[in-house]
Amino acid sequence: MHVRHRQEALVRHLRRNGSATIAELAAEVAASRRTILRDLNALRDEGFVIHAEPGRGGGVQLDPQSVQTTARLSVTEVFALLISVASMRAAGNLPFTGLADAGLAKIERSLPADKLRDLRRFLDCLYVGTLAPAVDTSNMGEMTPELLPAFETAFLQRQMLAFHYRDAYGAETERMVEPQAMLILPPLWYLVAWDPLREDFRHFRMDRIRSPEAQEGTQFRRRHVTFDAGVRPVGSTGQAGPTSSS
């Protein structure tokens, strides 16, 4: 279980049951005693008031009025907020832009240094532009929620990405690519990737991607490519991406 999900499960268990032993918490989330103690200390650092009674019969209790004092957002969640704002801004329909930017800046400042570094690396892969009028969007589908978590691992750890893809003609294929950029051309979103089998760059519409999974043990390099005019990076040091599509 991911550390954040595990800690959230501990908080839910303590709120639901009032108190619990370390052994009970460990069984609840399938973790070791040492991991539970480390998680409880991390929750205390975030503002949760957690009491522990020593001894064989002792347990752990969460103050029912306890609330966290710092944002517990993952890199993926903050990135989702940022790209949503970037997408609306690119489409020209974002009201209250100043307030949105100020709020996002506060969220960014609440992140630990390592998460902030990952967020900025993630943003360096994001580009926005305007969709050509001739592009058909009538068959646009929904994007799977699995995309961003898989992208986070693939982009930050430079791992190849495997997924099932349905092209414009409905043909289904399995792809293994090197993710290089994410491109927002509202209302369409694209994964820009180097396809080793075709030895070229491809744009993959995100609404046509299913079952994305970063491939552990694989590595690739960042490639320097060029976007069409009018496409701009969201991050501070983004490199450009290609123009071929799938």
Secondary structure, 3 states (H helix, E strand, C coil): CCHHHHHHHHHHHHHHHCEECHHHHHHHHCCCHHHHHHHHHHHHHCCCCEEECCCCCCCEEECCCCCCCCCCCCHHHHHHHHHHHHHHHHHCCCCCHHHHHHHHHHHHHHCCHHHHHHHHHHHCCEEECCCCCCCCCCCCCCCCCCHHHHHHHHHHCCCCEEEEEECCCCCEEEEEEEEEEEEEECCEEEEEEEECCCCEEEEEEHHHEEEEEECCCCCCCCCCCCCCCCCEECCCCCCCCCCCCC
